[in-house]
Amino acid sequence: MGNHPHTRATLGSKLSAVLVTAGSSVGLGNIWRFPYVAGDNGGGAFLVLYILCVLLLGLPLMIAEFSVGRATRLNAVGAFRSLDRRWSFLGYNGVLAAFLILGFYFVVSGWTAEYLVGSLSGALARCTSSAEYAEMFETFIHNPWRPVLYTTLFVLATHFVIAKGVRNGIERSAKLLMPVLFVILVVLAVHSLTMPGGGAGLRFFFRPDFSKVTPSTILVALGQAFFSLSIGIGIMVTYASYFGRETNLRHTALNVTLIDTLVAILSGVVIFPAVFSAGIEPASGPSLVFITLPSIFRDMPLSMVWSSIFFLLLVIAALTSTISLHEVVTAYLHEEWHLNRRAATWATTGATAVLGALASLSLGVLRDWTVCGLNLFDSLDFLTANIMLPAGGFFTCLFVGWRLDRAVLRREITNDGTLRFRIFGAFLFLLRYVLPVILLAIFLDNLGLF
Ligand code: PFF
């Protein structure tokens, strides 16, 4: 087993731990998925459920994953294996899920890069109606080479950061990109709020509509919370393995959850007033960002500027998330397969570039390659988000709640007894009983068994 604690990188400060982890959590899930899901599931009512899920369920699980990572200072597979060999499957589930998520996440990230270039060059402003934007999007994603080119560019950008290592690559990029992301988001939100007719958008997003809340809404909220926080997949285990001894795991997890939620809410504030002010019906996920928004930007004064900074925001959000997914696989290959870090980085880059290209082509020329009726792109999405992530979260709760030595857990959470944690019993109760039951329910619901 590859255990190199003495040569292992450590993040420079507590703030870096927050920024790096928030970089993973804040992603496309916050900016395009959250506003739409919230809008569709009762607006303000969903928001309340979502915040409850994040704080009561997501936060404890993040702390649990952090504890495993920092206690072992190993990659996801090594971490579980060193604690109990029989649980290494949990690490493998994470590494494999990270690899498969990269397969489709790189493709969507590539689209954001293409739209950024299109905004800067003015190409995006040339369409005249929503129908033309829809056609442009369809033509682009079905094209055999352009999306593959942008996917590959995105893979290489991620590679470049990972190749520089934990300190000079991951930490530095997060310190630079996260503040930029936040500033862009605030500028866009203020701009959106000043648009005429935008109030209707805010009402749509925030007004609690309890008629849309059904028992399965809580499951939708939890699924969104886990995806958005990047938990259940070994990312938090891997990142926490780089935390210093002085890092307060609870504070870090709380800060990251708050930042992630704030970004999700601000994204709704950016998107809905704009959509309503243009008199457009809020449409679903990808089409909202890639079809509806460009056509809204087109009619704004300084349209090129707004559209460019919006797609820059998406590129940054996507990049800090692809970096974390790449690192999970790279750290595994480096430590478990004994490849040097350079070779491990290239192996991950090469394999994900091939998978990403195939996933991209599966929307066009390879659309006839299907697994259970889904093309490759959709099957990667389905398999990871609906099966591997909830399963990872479920078994992580069981592992940390029942198997992990309590003294180890307490030591990590209290930094060797120097911090107080009065509700340790309640925390353990959540991990042992509450979370597994709810996660099992999500899982069965996702499989359509309810
Ligand atoms: N949390 C990121 C987002 O919200 O887009 C992306 C993500 C990373 C999702 C890792 C899932 C995951 F396992």
Residues whose N, C-alpha, C, O or C-beta is under 5 A from the ligand:
A	BS01	PFF	S24 S25 V26 G27 L28 G29 N30 F227 S228 L229 S230 I233 S321
